[in-house]
Amino acid sequence: NAGVTQTPKFQVLKTGQSMTLQCAQDMNHNSMYWYRQDPGMGLRLIYYSASEGTTDKGEVPNGYNVSRLNKREFSLRLESAAPSQTSVYFCASSFHNRESYGYTFGSGTRLTVV
Amino acid sequence: AQTVTQSQPEMSVQEAETVTLSCTYDTSENNYYLFWYKQPPSRQMILVIRQEAYKQQNATENRFSVNFQKAAKSFSLKISDSQLGDTAMYFCAFMKPTNTGANSKLTFGKGITLSVRP
């Protein structure tokens, strides 16, 4: 199983350019998330999707948009990239029921905005 | 809102020795989960251990164990017989499960960089 797949793994953008980070999971999880990781800050939630068709803001949503295209895919878009968005971005998915729960992360995308 | 605090930015330990990483959290919830994640230089987030708040027994996974003090809101990770491969950043995280099972967001601490010396 591939788990959570993020593309691309690395990207360099110029200030003002736009791009979309792609994320797909093959575990039939309902919930998906986008986090960013900055030095000394841990991982912070940008947006999440509790289920297909719904999205909500997390802790640091400014400058981003998301789309839950279907149950498998959850994309993150930067409309006009800024140097402050230089970060490592992680996509994750999760399930939770009475018996168990699980959280799976992608391998991350290192984005540099110059 | 929940907060997770890891006050030590860096720690170092000699190979084969034991090290304890500290984590405190703040919440008004009674039912929640706590996690330790390892992030090696490969950047992958690897689950080390998890603890359900309703369980009094501390979780153990091979060389990794936790000291969960619910009243004190403390969740420390003990690594026994440290190995060079344990060198990584470690994150403490909090999760409040929802009634529906969806939307189980993780709240992370800032992380601690652990170096294991040969």
HADDOCK unambig.tbl for C-alpha pairs under 7 A between the chains (distance, minus, plus):
assign (segid A and resid 30 and name CA) (segid B and resid 102 and name CA) 6.65 0.50 0.50
assign (segid A and resid 31 and name CA) (segid B and resid 102 and name CA) 5.85 0.50 0.50
assign (segid A and resid 31 and name CA) (segid B and resid 103 and name CA) 5.91 0.50 0.50
assign (segid A and resid 40 and name CA) (segid B and resid 110 and name CA) 5.63 0.50 0.50
assign (segid A and resid 41 and name CA) (segid B and resid 110 and name CA) 4.79 0.50 0.50
assign (segid A and resid 42 and name CA) (segid B and resid 108 and name CA) 6.05 0.50 0.50
assign (segid A and resid 42 and name CA) (segid B and resid 109 and name CA) 5.70 0.50 0.50
assign (segid A and resid 42 and name CA) (segid B and resid 110 and name CA) 3.87 0.50 0.50
assign (segid A and resid 42 and name CA) (segid B and resid 111 and name CA) 5.73 0.50 0.50
assign (segid A and resid 43 and name CA) (segid B and resid 108 and name CA) 5.87 0.50 0.50
assign (segid A and resid 50 and name CA) (segid B and resid 102 and name CA) 5.31 0.50 0.50
assign (segid A and resid 50 and name CA) (segid B and resid 103 and name CA) 4.47 0.50 0.50
assign (segid A and resid 95 and name CA) (segid B and resid 101 and name CA) 6.75 0.50 0.50
assign (segid A and resid 95 and name CA) (segid B and resid 102 and name CA) 6.68 0.50 0.50
assign (segid A and resid 96 and name CA) (segid B and resid 101 and name CA) 4.53 0.50 0.50
assign (segid A and resid 96 and name CA) (segid B and resid 102 and name CA) 6.49 0.50 0.50
assign (segid A and resid 97 and name CA) (segid B and resid 101 and name CA) 5.39 0.50 0.50
assign (segid A and resid 105 and name CA) (segid B and resid 45 and name CA) 6.27 0.50 0.50
assign (segid A and resid 107 and name CA) (segid B and resid 43 and name CA) 6.56 0.50 0.50
assign (segid A and resid 107 and name CA) (segid B and resid 44 and name CA) 5.15 0.50 0.50
